[in-house]
Structure formats: structure tokens, C-alpha cells
Amino acid sequence: MQTCEHPPLTGIPPVAGTPPLAGTPPVAGTLPVTEMPPHPGIRHHRLGRLVALAVGAFLLPWCAVLGATVPASAHVPNWSLAWVGLDLAEAIAALFTAVLLTRGSPRAGLPAAAGAALLLADAWFDLCTSPPGLDRLLAVGEAVLVELPLAAAAIWLAVALTRDTGRGRPEHARYRDRGRTRLVPAPRPAVGRRGQDASGTR
């Protein structure tokens, strides 16, 4: 009776995604497996996470300190300049968002998010600083009817643009137009009967 003896498994290249066996000599024509250096973005993400945690941990008790020490009312100089600067920043964020959307740039989400934060701050300080009576009612109406809806729309736009850019959806194709990167809808294949496209393949 004949028996089959298998040769020793040496010199066989490892399967992609699995580490090589210990003691296996390298195969001719292949490169040794080396560890890839970490991506620079990972280090930035770790640093940003640590900074965000430190800022949040500091501001939470600081809010309690401010609530116990800051007086309820105070005479503030340059009151009109503060409000003009806030409204001017909101206008710049809105115009910058419109310009980037006109160019088809996904970076329009950045000024949109900044504008949403400014609108929320405007509504908050307007409500907190307005005196009781007609001024308080006007502040509430402006916040409910104008500032909060605009802030919600800006947040929705920023999230939508961030999601489309991060996932790299195929329905948006990049192309160069006079040195600018734009996003345009990509053509979809024509689908016929039984799920077949125009070429007849399934």
C-alpha cells in the first residue's frame, strides 16, 4: 500500500492579512513584513481629545464659580459695539457659507457651523439681557421665529456636508474647474427591465 507524504510547509508565502509562521524563511521576490507607521491624523485626534476633555473638565466647575461670584447686574461699556460685532460676525458667516455653496465646496459646513453657534449665542444673550416687558417679548419672538430656526438649518447643513464628505458618497463626483474643487451629482446608470442596465449586464 502506497502512502503519500506531504512535504514540509516551508517557503510558502503567507496569506494576505495573516502573520507569517515562525521560522518560515522569506520567499524569493517578496519583501519582509514591516509595521506601518501611525497616521499623523491619529496623533492629532488624540491630542484634540485630551484638550477637549481638559477644557470641559475645567469649565464645569468654573460655571459654578461664576454663578456664585458674578453680580446679577453691571454697567457694561461698549454695549452697542458688542452687539454690532456679534451681528457682523453672523453676517460674515452667512455670506461665506453662501459663497462656498455657490462654488460647490464641501467646506461650506465650517462657516455654517460657526454661524449656528453665533445665532444661538445671540438668542441666549438677547433673552438674558432684555428687561421684562415688551423688550422681553420681542427677544422671545426673535429667538423662536428667526434665530433658532436659522441655527437649526445651519446645523443641518453642516452635518449633511460633513456626512457626504466623510463617507465619500458616489453620487458626488469631484472635478476641477478653473482651479477649484467642486461637487456635482454623478450620472446614474440607466436601469431597464429585470434590474439590467443599458449594457445588458445585471
Z-matrix of the N, CA and C atoms (Angstrom, degrees):
N
C 1 1.477
C 2 1.502 1 109.20
N 3 1.303 2 115.41 1 126.19
C 4 1.453 3 119.61 2 -177.93
C 5 1.528 4 110.12 3 -85.48
N 6 1.304 5 115.32 4 143.74
C 7 1.467 6 122.02 5 177.96
C 8 1.512 7 109.13 6 -118.80
N 9 1.314 8 115.05 7 147.38
C 10 1.469 9 121.29 8 179.16
C 11 1.507 10 108.79 9 -103.73
N 12 1.286 11 115.88 10 123.68
C 13 1.459 12 120.98 11 177.10
C 14 1.523 13 108.99 12 -104.31
N 15 1.299 14 114.68 13 126.65
C 16 1.458 15 119.73 14 179.40
C 17 1.515 16 109.97 15 -82.98
N 18 1.316 17 117.46 16 136.41
C 19 1.469 18 119.17 17 178.13
C 20 1.510 19 109.97 18 -69.43
N 21 1.302 20 117.59 19 155.37
C 22 1.474 21 120.38 20 178.29
C 23 1.523 22 110.76 21 -61.72
N 24 1.316 23 114.89 22 141.87
C 25 1.469 24 121.15 23 -178.48
C 26 1.523 25 109.39 24 -81.15
N 27 1.295 26 115.21 25 77.41
C 28 1.462 27 120.62 26 177.12
C 29 1.503 28 108.26 27 -126.46
N 30 1.316 29 115.79 28 146.74
C 31 1.452 30 120.89 29 178.97
C 32 1.503 31 113.87 30 78.86
N 33 1.364 32 117.51 31 9.62
C 34 1.465 33 120.74 32 -179.90
C 35 1.521 34 107.87 33 -91.88
N 36 1.292 35 118.84 34 127.75
C 37 1.472 36 119.98 35 -179.31
C 38 1.511 37 110.03 36 -64.99
N 39 1.322 38 118.00 37 142.05
C 40 1.473 39 120.68 38 179.53
C 41 1.513 40 111.03 39 -69.61
N 42 1.333 41 114.40 40 154.21
C 43 1.453 42 120.47 41 176.73
C 44 1.522 43 108.75 42 -70.49
N 45 1.344 44 115.84 43 144.64
C 46 1.460 45 119.96 44 -179.20
C 47 1.524 46 109.97 45 -59.90
N 48 1.313 47 115.19 46 131.39
C 49 1.459 48 120.73 47 178.45
C 50 1.509 49 114.09 48 95.45
N 51 1.405 50 118.62 49 -5.97
C 52 1.455 51 121.78 50 179.00
C 53 1.510 52 109.14 51 -117.78
N 54 1.335 53 118.63 52 144.13
C 55 1.464 54 120.39 53 -179.88
C 56 1.518 55 110.47 54 -71.80
N 57 1.322 56 119.33 55 150.44
C 58 1.462 57 121.46 56 179.29
C 59 1.520 58 110.40 57 -68.49
N 60 1.366 59 115.80 58 152.93
C 61 1.452 60 121.36 59 178.45
C 62 1.513 61 110.32 60 -69.95
N 63 1.331 62 114.19 61 149.36
C 64 1.462 63 118.94 62 179.85
C 65 1.512 64 109.76 63 -67.94
N 66 1.300 65 116.72 64 134.92
C 67 1.449 66 121.93 65 179.02
C 68 1.502 67 114.49 66 83.16
N 69 1.323 68 118.65 67 1.10
C 70 1.459 69 121.12 68 179.46
C 71 1.516 70 109.58 69 -80.95
N 72 1.322 71 119.39 70 122.95
C 73 1.470 72 120.13 71 -179.89
C 74 1.510 73 110.73 72 -70.58
N 75 1.318 74 118.12 73 150.28
C 76 1.470 75 120.58 74 179.53
C 77 1.508 76 111.33 75 -66.42
N 78 1.303 77 117.04 76 145.29
C 79 1.452 78 123.56 77 179.38
C 80 1.518 79 109.16 78 -82.46
N 81 1.294 80 116.32 79 142.60
C 82 1.459 81 120.52 80 180.00
C 83 1.524 82 109.94 81 -63.82
N 84 1.324 83 115.05 82 135.26
C 85 1.452 84 120.36 83 178.32
C 86 1.507 85 114.30 84 89.96
N 87 1.339 86 116.96 85 2.56
C 88 1.457 87 120.55 86 178.94
C 89 1.524 88 109.59 87 -113.91
N 90 1.315 89 115.79 88 157.20
C 91 1.454 90 121.46 89 179.65
C 92 1.514 91 109.72 90 -97.99
N 93 1.326 92 118.40 91 148.86
C 94 1.462 93 119.99 92 177.54
C 95 1.522 94 110.93 93 -66.57
N 96 1.344 95 115.43 94 147.26
C 97 1.454 96 121.56 95 -179.91
C 98 1.524 97 109.02 96 -76.31
N 99 1.298 98 116.74 97 123.18
C 100 1.464 99 122.35 98 179.07
C 101 1.519 100 108.85 99 -125.10
N 102 1.320 101 116.43 100 152.63
C 103 1.450 102 121.55 101 178.95
C 104 1.522 103 110.08 102 -77.59
N 105 1.332 104 115.21 103 136.07
C 106 1.455 105 120.41 104 178.90
C 107 1.513 106 109.65 105 -77.59
N 108 1.328 107 117.97 106 140.09
C 109 1.466 108 119.79 107 177.57
C 110 1.515 109 110.22 108 -66.50
N 111 1.333 110 117.69 109 149.78
C 112 1.471 111 119.99 110 -179.60
C 113 1.514 112 111.08 111 -64.33
N 114 1.323 113 115.34 112 146.81
C 115 1.455 114 120.58 113 179.54
C 116 1.524 115 110.02 114 -67.99
N 117 1.353 116 118.23 115 139.90
C 118 1.473 117 118.51 116 -179.93
C 119 1.513 118 113.66 117 -59.67
N 120 1.342 119 117.29 118 -28.74
C 121 1.456 120 118.54 119 -179.92
C 122 1.511 121 113.44 120 -65.53
N 123 1.352 122 117.70 121 -28.56
C 124 1.463 123 119.96 122 178.70
C 125 1.508 124 110.93 123 -64.04
N 126 1.329 125 117.66 124 -40.52
C 127 1.462 126 120.70 125 178.51
C 128 1.512 127 110.68 126 -66.15
N 129 1.333 128 117.59 127 -38.85
C 130 1.465 129 120.44 128 178.25
C 131 1.519 130 111.13 129 -65.94
N 132 1.340 131 116.97 130 -37.93
C 133 1.459 132 119.90 131 178.66
C 134 1.526 133 110.89 132 -65.20
N 135 1.318 134 116.90 133 -40.15
C 136 1.468 135 119.75 134 179.13
C 137 1.524 136 110.83 135 -66.02
N 138 1.315 137 116.91 136 -41.99
C 139 1.453 138 120.07 137 178.74
C 140 1.519 139 111.15 138 -65.42
N 141 1.330 140 116.78 139 -43.00
C 142 1.453 141 119.58 140 177.93
C 143 1.513 142 112.36 141 -63.77
N 144 1.330 143 117.42 142 -37.14
C 145 1.458 144 120.01 143 178.00
C 146 1.520 145 111.53 144 -65.21
N 147 1.337 146 116.43 145 -41.75
C 148 1.462 147 119.53 146 178.88
C 149 1.529 148 111.27 147 -64.93
N 150 1.332 149 116.59 148 -41.30
C 151 1.468 150 119.82 149 179.43
C 152 1.523 151 110.58 150 -65.52
N 153 1.344 152 117.31 151 -42.36
C 154 1.461 153 120.26 152 179.71
C 155 1.528 154 111.32 153 -64.00
N 156 1.336 155 117.07 154 -40.74
C 157 1.461 156 119.63 155 177.71
C 158 1.520 157 111.46 156 -65.08
N 159 1.336 158 116.78 157 -39.75
C 160 1.466 159 119.90 158 179.75
C 161 1.529 160 111.18 159 -65.95
N 162 1.328 161 116.46 160 -42.94
C 163 1.473 162 119.63 161 179.71
C 164 1.522 163 110.81 162 -64.52
N 165 1.340 164 117.36 163 -44.83
C 166 1.452 165 119.80 164 178.90
C 167 1.516 166 113.05 165 -63.68
N 168 1.337 167 116.97 166 -41.01
C 169 1.463 168 120.22 167 179.31
C 170 1.528 169 111.64 168 -67.03
N 171 1.330 170 117.57 169 -28.98
C 172 1.467 171 120.07 170 178.87
C 173 1.525 172 111.94 171 -79.81
N 174 1.339 173 117.10 172 -39.70
C 175 1.458 174 119.98 173 -174.33
C 176 1.524 175 113.02 174 -73.11
N 177 1.315 176 118.70 175 -28.74
C 178 1.467 177 119.57 176 -179.29
C 179 1.525 178 112.42 177 -61.70
N 180 1.330 179 120.08 178 -52.24
C 181 1.475 180 117.94 179 175.41
C 182 1.524 181 112.90 180 -69.98
N 183 1.336 182 118.04 181 -27.41
C 184 1.452 183 120.24 182 179.10
C 185 1.526 184 111.20 183 -65.49
N 186 1.321 185 118.03 184 -32.99
C 187 1.461 186 120.90 185 176.12
C 188 1.528 187 110.97 186 -62.70
N 189 1.336 188 116.67 187 -38.41
C 190 1.463 189 119.69 188 177.34
C 191 1.523 190 111.06 189 -66.74
N 192 1.330 191 116.77 190 -36.79
C 193 1.463 192 120.24 191 177.89
C 194 1.521 193 110.70 192 -65.85
N 195 1.316 194 116.95 193 -42.55
C 196 1.464 195 120.32 194 179.05
C 197 1.524 196 111.17 195 -64.87
N 198 1.325 197 116.99 196 -40.79
C 199 1.452 198 119.25 197 179.16
C 200 1.515 199 113.54 198 -63.59
N 201 1.323 200 117.55 199 -26.43
C 202 1.455 201 120.91 200 -178.63
C 203 1.516 202 113.37 201 -93.13
N 204 1.316 203 118.84 202 -18.89
C 205 1.466 204 120.77 203 -173.52
C 206 1.522 205 114.17 204 -114.22
N 207 1.319 206 119.33 205 -31.11
C 208 1.462 207 121.02 206 -176.24
C 209 1.528 208 109.32 207 -74.69
N 210 1.338 209 118.90 208 132.77
C 211 1.473 210 120.33 209 179.07
C 212 1.520 211 111.75 210 -67.74
N 213 1.323 212 116.05 211 157.57
C 214 1.465 213 120.94 212 -177.29
C 215 1.522 214 112.07 213 -69.97
N 216 1.311 215 119.03 214 -29.68
C 217 1.461 216 122.36 215 -179.47
C 218 1.519 217 108.46 216 -139.42
N 219 1.341 218 114.65 217 153.17
C 220 1.468 219 120.16 218 -179.87
C 221 1.519 220 108.23 219 -159.63
N 222 1.353 221 115.21 220 154.33
C 223 1.461 222 121.14 221 174.63
C 224 1.517 223 108.35 222 -86.45
N 225 1.337 224 116.13 223 119.75
C 226 1.462 225 121.48 224 -173.73
C 227 1.520 226 109.14 225 -111.67
N 228 1.324 227 118.88 226 121.08
C 229 1.472 228 119.78 227 174.69
C 230 1.533 229 110.84 228 -76.44
N 231 1.322 230 116.09 229 162.84
C 232 1.475 231 122.35 230 178.26
C 233 1.529 232 111.48 231 56.58
N 234 1.323 233 116.10 232 38.58
C 235 1.465 234 120.44 233 -178.41
C 236 1.529 235 111.27 234 -63.90
N 237 1.323 236 116.72 235 -45.88
C 238 1.470 237 119.86 236 -179.78
C 239 1.519 238 111.48 237 -66.75
N 240 1.343 239 117.14 238 -36.11
C 241 1.464 240 120.37 239 179.43
C 242 1.530 241 111.10 240 -64.41
N 243 1.325 242 117.09 241 -36.30
C 244 1.462 243 120.21 242 179.30
C 245 1.525 244 111.38 243 -64.13
N 246 1.334 245 116.56 244 -43.87
C 247 1.462 246 119.27 245 -179.33
C 248 1.525 247 111.96 246 -72.04
N 249 1.313 248 117.37 247 -36.19
C 250 1.469 249 119.78 248 176.86
C 251 1.519 250 110.42 249 -64.52
N 252 1.323 251 116.98 250 -41.10
C 253 1.461 252 119.63 251 178.10
C 254 1.514 253 112.59 252 -64.01
N 255 1.336 254 117.01 253 -38.65
C 256 1.460 255 119.85 254 178.86
C 257 1.523 256 111.35 255 -66.13
N 258 1.325 257 117.27 256 -46.37
C 259 1.469 258 119.59 257 178.91
C 260 1.522 259 111.92 258 -66.20
N 261 1.331 260 117.01 259 -34.42
C 262 1.463 261 119.77 260 177.29
C 263 1.525 262 111.15 261 -66.01
N 264 1.324 263 117.20 262 -38.62
C 265 1.469 264 119.84 263 177.12
C 266 1.524 265 110.97 264 -65.05
N 267 1.327 266 117.30 265 -37.65
C 268 1.464 267 119.96 266 176.79
C 269 1.524 268 111.26 267 -64.71
N 270 1.319 269 117.09 268 -41.08
C 271 1.463 270 119.97 269 179.12
C 272 1.520 271 111.21 270 -64.86
N 273 1.334 272 117.49 271 -40.70
C 274 1.471 273 120.77 272 179.70
C 275 1.521 274 110.23 273 -65.01
N 276 1.334 275 117.75 274 -42.05
C 277 1.463 276 120.57 275 178.83
C 278 1.526 277 111.21 276 -63.11
N 279 1.333 278 117.33 277 -41.73
C 280 1.464 279 120.06 278 179.73
C 281 1.530 280 111.37 279 -65.85
N 282 1.339 281 117.34 280 -44.35
C 283 1.464 282 120.13 281 179.99
C 284 1.522 283 111.66 282 -66.58
N 285 1.315 284 116.95 283 -39.02
C 286 1.458 285 120.32 284 178.77
C 287 1.525 286 110.50 285 -65.14
N 288 1.343 287 116.77 286 -39.02
C 289 1.461 288 120.36 287 176.33
C 290 1.525 289 111.05 288 -62.82
N 291 1.331 290 116.77 289 -42.51
C 292 1.464 291 120.15 290 179.75
C 293 1.524 292 111.33 291 -63.95
N 294 1.324 293 117.48 292 -40.11
C 295 1.460 294 120.53 293 -180.00
C 296 1.524 295 110.99 294 -64.73
N 297 1.329 296 116.97 295 -44.52
C 298 1.466 297 119.75 296 -179.40
C 299 1.526 298 111.82 297 -68.35
N 300 1.334 299 116.96 298 -35.25
C 301 1.459 300 118.66 299 175.88
C 302 1.521 301 111.55 300 -67.28
N 303 1.332 302 117.16 301 -35.86
C 304 1.460 303 120.20 302 176.78
C 305 1.520 304 111.24 303 -63.10
N 306 1.322 305 116.87 304 -36.95
C 307 1.458 306 121.09 305 178.15
C 308 1.526 307 112.77 306 -80.61
N 309 1.323 308 117.66 307 -6.48
C 310 1.456 309 120.58 308 -178.82
C 311 1.501 310 114.28 309 74.47
N 312 1.326 311 118.00 310 25.80
C 313 1.457 312 121.17 311 -177.38
C 314 1.517 313 110.45 312 -87.69
N 315 1.347 314 118.92 313 133.26
C 316 1.466 315 120.48 314 176.60
C 317 1.516 316 112.92 315 -70.01
N 318 1.333 317 117.63 316 -11.95
C 319 1.463 318 120.29 317 178.22
C 320 1.524 319 112.82 318 -73.48
N 321 1.322 320 117.71 319 0.15
C 322 1.458 321 120.01 320 176.81
C 323 1.515 322 112.14 321 -63.82
N 324 1.325 323 117.49 322 -18.50
C 325 1.447 324 119.80 323 177.09
C 326 1.518 325 113.73 324 -67.38
N 327 1.330 326 117.95 325 -23.97
C 328 1.468 327 120.58 326 -179.68
C 329 1.525 328 112.02 327 -68.49
N 330 1.343 329 119.94 328 -55.44
C 331 1.464 330 118.30 329 176.25
C 332 1.524 331 112.66 330 -66.13
N 333 1.331 332 117.98 331 -27.64
C 334 1.460 333 119.43 332 177.04
C 335 1.528 334 110.89 333 -65.18
N 336 1.329 335 117.32 334 -42.54
C 337 1.464 336 120.34 335 177.30
C 338 1.524 337 111.00 336 -66.13
N 339 1.338 338 116.94 337 -40.36
C 340 1.459 339 119.67 338 177.33
C 341 1.526 340 111.46 339 -63.75
N 342 1.330 341 116.77 340 -41.02
C 343 1.459 342 120.00 341 177.56
C 344 1.520 343 112.44 342 -63.86
N 345 1.346 344 117.22 343 -37.35
C 346 1.461 345 119.84 344 176.90
C 347 1.523 346 111.13 345 -63.37
N 348 1.322 347 117.04 346 -42.46
C 349 1.465 348 119.58 347 178.04
C 350 1.526 349 111.57 348 -63.56
N 351 1.324 350 117.06 349 -39.63
C 352 1.463 351 120.01 350 178.45
C 353 1.524 352 111.49 351 -66.71
N 354 1.330 353 117.70 352 -39.04
C 355 1.461 354 120.19 353 178.50
C 356 1.527 355 111.53 354 -65.46
N 357 1.320 356 117.26 355 -40.40
C 358 1.461 357 120.14 356 177.28
C 359 1.524 358 111.29 357 -65.01
N 360 1.335 359 116.18 358 -40.44
C 361 1.466 360 118.91 359 177.12
C 362 1.523 361 111.12 360 -65.49
N 363 1.330 362 116.97 361 -38.41
C 364 1.464 363 120.57 362 178.09
C 365 1.525 364 110.91 363 -61.73
N 366 1.327 365 116.84 364 -46.03
C 367 1.460 366 119.83 365 179.37
C 368 1.522 367 111.77 366 -64.27
N 369 1.313 368 116.81 367 -40.49
C 370 1.465 369 120.42 368 -178.73
C 371 1.525 370 111.74 369 -63.93
N 372 1.316 371 116.66 370 -51.84
C 373 1.462 372 119.64 371 -176.93
C 374 1.524 373 111.67 372 -70.44
N 375 1.324 374 116.82 373 -30.77
C 376 1.459 375 119.24 374 177.28
C 377 1.524 376 110.68 375 -65.82
N 378 1.336 377 116.58 376 -40.93
C 379 1.458 378 119.61 377 178.54
C 380 1.530 379 112.15 378 -70.51
N 381 1.323 380 116.18 379 -38.55
C 382 1.463 381 119.59 380 -176.09
C 383 1.524 382 112.91 381 -74.95
N 384 1.318 383 118.01 382 -28.32
C 385 1.466 384 120.58 383 -175.03
C 386 1.524 385 113.49 384 -100.84
N 387 1.322 386 118.66 385 -8.28
C 388 1.467 387 119.15 386 -179.03
C 389 1.533 388 109.92 387 -78.74
N 390 1.336 389 118.01 388 139.65
C 391 1.471 390 121.01 389 178.92
C 392 1.518 391 110.48 390 -73.89
N 393 1.324 392 117.80 391 157.67
C 394 1.471 393 120.59 392 178.61
C 395 1.526 394 111.07 393 -61.97
N 396 1.323 395 114.63 394 151.54
C 397 1.454 396 119.52 395 179.45
C 398 1.513 397 112.05 396 113.61
N 399 1.329 398 114.84 397 -141.63
C 400 1.464 399 120.35 398 -177.01
C 401 1.524 400 111.60 399 -65.49
N 402 1.317 401 117.31 400 -38.53
C 403 1.470 402 119.35 401 179.50
C 404 1.525 403 111.30 402 -63.08
N 405 1.309 404 117.80 403 -39.15
C 406 1.463 405 120.24 404 178.43
C 407 1.528 406 110.99 405 -66.51
N 408 1.327 407 117.18 406 -40.09
C 409 1.462 408 119.78 407 177.85
C 410 1.529 409 111.79 408 -64.72
N 411 1.334 410 116.55 409 -39.56
C 412 1.467 411 119.51 410 177.15
C 413 1.527 412 111.48 411 -65.25
N 414 1.322 413 116.40 412 -37.82
C 415 1.460 414 119.80 413 178.79
C 416 1.527 415 111.14 414 -66.37
N 417 1.332 416 116.78 415 -41.48
C 418 1.463 417 120.05 416 177.99
C 419 1.526 418 111.00 417 -64.83
N 420 1.335 419 117.00 418 -43.66
C 421 1.462 420 119.57 419 179.07
C 422 1.516 421 112.57 420 -64.03
N 423 1.312 422 117.04 421 -41.07
C 424 1.467 423 120.02 422 178.58
C 425 1.519 424 111.40 423 -65.56
N 426 1.335 425 117.11 424 -38.39
C 427 1.460 426 119.74 425 179.97
C 428 1.520 427 111.88 426 -68.67
N 429 1.342 428 116.94 427 -43.45
C 430 1.464 429 120.85 428 -175.63
C 431 1.527 430 111.63 429 -74.04
N 432 1.321 431 116.88 430 -38.52
C 433 1.460 432 120.42 431 -173.31
C 434 1.522 433 114.25 432 -92.43
N 435 1.324 434 118.03 433 -23.83
C 436 1.466 435 119.92 434 -172.97
C 437 1.527 436 111.77 435 -121.81
N 438 1.317 437 116.93 436 -61.64
C 439 1.462 438 120.41 437 -167.82
C 440 1.526 439 112.54 438 -70.83
N 441 1.323 440 118.12 439 -48.01
C 442 1.466 441 119.95 440 -179.10
C 443 1.529 442 112.99 441 -67.10
N 444 1.342 443 120.95 442 -41.90
C 445 1.471 444 118.57 443 174.86
C 446 1.526 445 113.49 444 -62.89
N 447 1.336 446 116.96 445 -39.86
C 448 1.455 447 118.73 446 177.85
C 449 1.527 448 111.62 447 -65.56
N 450 1.327 449 117.15 448 -39.37
C 451 1.464 450 120.05 449 177.58
C 452 1.526 451 111.07 450 -64.01
N 453 1.334 452 117.44 451 -40.97
C 454 1.463 453 120.42 452 178.09
C 455 1.527 454 111.28 453 -64.14
N 456 1.335 455 116.91 454 -40.87
C 457 1.468 456 119.73 455 177.99
C 458 1.526 457 111.43 456 -65.22
N 459 1.323 458 117.23 457 -39.24
C 460 1.465 459 120.39 458 178.81
C 461 1.522 460 111.39 459 -66.81
N 462 1.331 461 117.16 460 -39.14
C 463 1.464 462 119.99 461 177.20
C 464 1.518 463 110.52 462 -65.31
N 465 1.336 464 117.40 463 -42.12
C 466 1.465 465 120.31 464 177.77
C 467 1.524 466 111.08 465 -60.94
N 468 1.328 467 116.95 466 -42.06
C 469 1.466 468 120.20 467 179.35
C 470 1.518 469 110.96 468 -64.31
N 471 1.334 470 117.70 469 -43.69
C 472 1.462 471 120.47 470 -179.62
C 473 1.520 472 111.37 471 -63.93
N 474 1.334 473 117.43 472 -40.87
C 475 1.467 474 120.46 473 179.28
C 476 1.521 475 110.83 474 -67.33
N 477 1.324 476 117.28 475 -41.06
C 478 1.463 477 120.43 476 -179.84
C 479 1.526 478 111.31 477 -63.95
N 480 1.323 479 116.99 478 -44.28
C 481 1.464 480 119.77 479 179.67
C 482 1.521 481 111.28 480 -67.24
N 483 1.332 482 117.59 481 -37.55
C 484 1.464 483 120.42 482 178.51
C 485 1.520 484 111.12 483 -66.69
N 486 1.342 485 117.48 484 -39.44
C 487 1.457 486 120.76 485 179.43
C 488 1.521 487 111.24 486 -66.25
N 489 1.321 488 117.10 487 -42.59
C 490 1.462 489 120.18 488 -179.88
C 491 1.517 490 111.53 489 -65.39
N 492 1.351 491 117.08 490 -39.17
C 493 1.455 492 120.13 491 -178.96
C 494 1.509 493 111.65 492 -73.05
N 495 1.344 494 117.54 493 -39.88
C 496 1.455 495 120.35 494 -176.84
C 497 1.512 496 113.40 495 -69.77
N 498 1.323 497 117.76 496 -40.18
C 499 1.453 498 120.63 497 -179.00
C 500 1.513 499 113.08 498 -81.44
N 501 1.353 500 117.27 499 -17.56
C 502 1.454 501 119.40 500 -177.65
C 503 1.507 502 112.22 501 61.57
N 504 1.318 503 117.14 502 51.17
C 505 1.451 504 120.66 503 -176.05
C 506 1.524 505 111.54 504 -61.58
N 507 1.318 506 117.72 505 141.82
C 508 1.469 507 119.30 506 -176.94
C 509 1.516 508 113.43 507 -71.02
N 510 1.353 509 118.69 508 -17.05
C 511 1.460 510 117.42 509 -177.70
C 512 1.518 511 112.31 510 -75.38
N 513 1.333 512 117.62 511 -3.41
C 514 1.453 513 121.09 512 175.20
C 515 1.525 514 107.71 513 -119.64
N 516 1.301 515 116.37 514 117.93
C 517 1.462 516 122.07 515 -179.48
C 518 1.518 517 109.27 516 -109.85
N 519 1.328 518 115.53 517 137.23
C 520 1.459 519 120.64 518 178.86
C 521 1.530 520 110.00 519 -86.68
N 522 1.298 521 115.60 520 142.67
C 523 1.445 522 119.63 521 171.62
C 524 1.524 523 108.87 522 -151.99
N 525 1.296 524 115.92 523 156.81
C 526 1.451 525 123.28 524 -177.48
C 527 1.521 526 110.15 525 -93.52
N 528 1.323 527 116.17 526 130.68
C 529 1.454 528 121.34 527 177.90
C 530 1.520 529 107.49 528 -138.69
N 531 1.311 530 115.32 529 102.81
C 532 1.463 531 121.46 530 179.70
C 533 1.523 532 112.34 531 57.23
N 534 1.330 533 114.76 532 43.42
C 535 1.450 534 119.38 533 176.28
C 536 1.514 535 114.61 534 80.88
N 537 1.355 536 119.32 535 5.69
C 538 1.460 537 121.48 536 -178.93
C 539 1.524 538 108.69 537 -115.64
N 540 1.325 539 116.09 538 141.11
C 541 1.452 540 122.54 539 176.54
C 542 1.510 541 108.62 540 -90.30
N 543 1.330 542 117.19 541 122.51
C 544 1.454 543 121.64 542 -177.23
C 545 1.521 544 109.23 543 -123.95
N 546 1.315 545 114.85 544 161.99
C 547 1.450 546 122.58 545 177.55
C 548 1.518 547 109.03 546 -115.90
N 549 1.314 548 116.55 547 123.29
C 550 1.456 549 121.41 548 179.67
C 551 1.517 550 107.56 549 -131.15
N 552 1.340 551 118.14 550 152.42
C 553 1.461 552 120.57 551 177.29
C 554 1.517 553 110.88 552 -63.93
N 555 1.324 554 115.88 553 132.13
C 556 1.456 555 121.11 554 178.40
C 557 1.520 556 110.07 555 -82.05
N 558 1.340 557 118.94 556 146.04
C 559 1.471 558 120.88 557 -179.83
C 560 1.516 559 111.09 558 -66.13
N 561 1.319 560 116.39 559 137.02
C 562 1.452 561 121.92 560 178.21
C 563 1.524 562 110.07 561 -93.63
N 564 1.353 563 118.47 562 145.84
C 565 1.476 564 119.90 563 179.23
C 566 1.519 565 110.85 564 -67.62
N 567 1.320 566 115.61 565 143.94
C 568 1.455 567 121.23 566 178.90
C 569 1.523 568 109.36 567 -74.61
N 570 1.316 569 116.77 568 122.24
C 571 1.464 570 122.21 569 -176.94
C 572 1.522 571 108.78 570 -102.52
N 573 1.337 572 116.50 571 127.56
C 574 1.454 573 121.28 572 179.12
C 575 1.507 574 111.59 573 -104.22
N 576 1.348 575 116.04 574 -145.43
C 577 1.450 576 120.42 575 -178.48
C 578 1.518 577 110.66 576 -75.86
N 579 1.348 578 115.04 577 148.55
C 580 1.462 579 123.23 578 175.04
C 581 1.526 580 111.42 579 58.82
N 582 1.347 581 117.41 580 32.13
C 583 1.458 582 120.63 581 174.14
C 584 1.509 583 114.16 582 72.19
N 585 1.350 584 119.00 583 17.94
C 586 1.444 585 121.70 584 179.44
C 587 1.526 586 108.99 585 -94.04
N 588 1.344 587 114.97 586 142.05
C 589 1.450 588 119.69 587 176.52
C 590 1.523 589 109.59 588 -85.37
N 591 1.336 590 115.66 589 -171.79
C 592 1.463 591 120.55 590 -175.65
C 593 1.512 592 112.33 591 -65.39
N 594 1.338 593 118.17 592 -26.02
C 595 1.465 594 120.45 593 -176.93
C 596 1.523 595 112.22 594 -82.66
N 597 1.353 596 116.63 595 -8.93
C 598 1.457 597 118.79 596 178.48
C 599 1.507 598 113.98 597 93.50
N 600 1.333 599 118.73 598 -0.69
C 601 1.456 600 122.35 599 179.23
C 602 1.511 601 109.20 600 -93.60
N 603 1.309 602 115.97 601 154.97
C 604 1.452 603 120.94 602 -178.05
C 605 1.510 604 109.51 603 -91.24
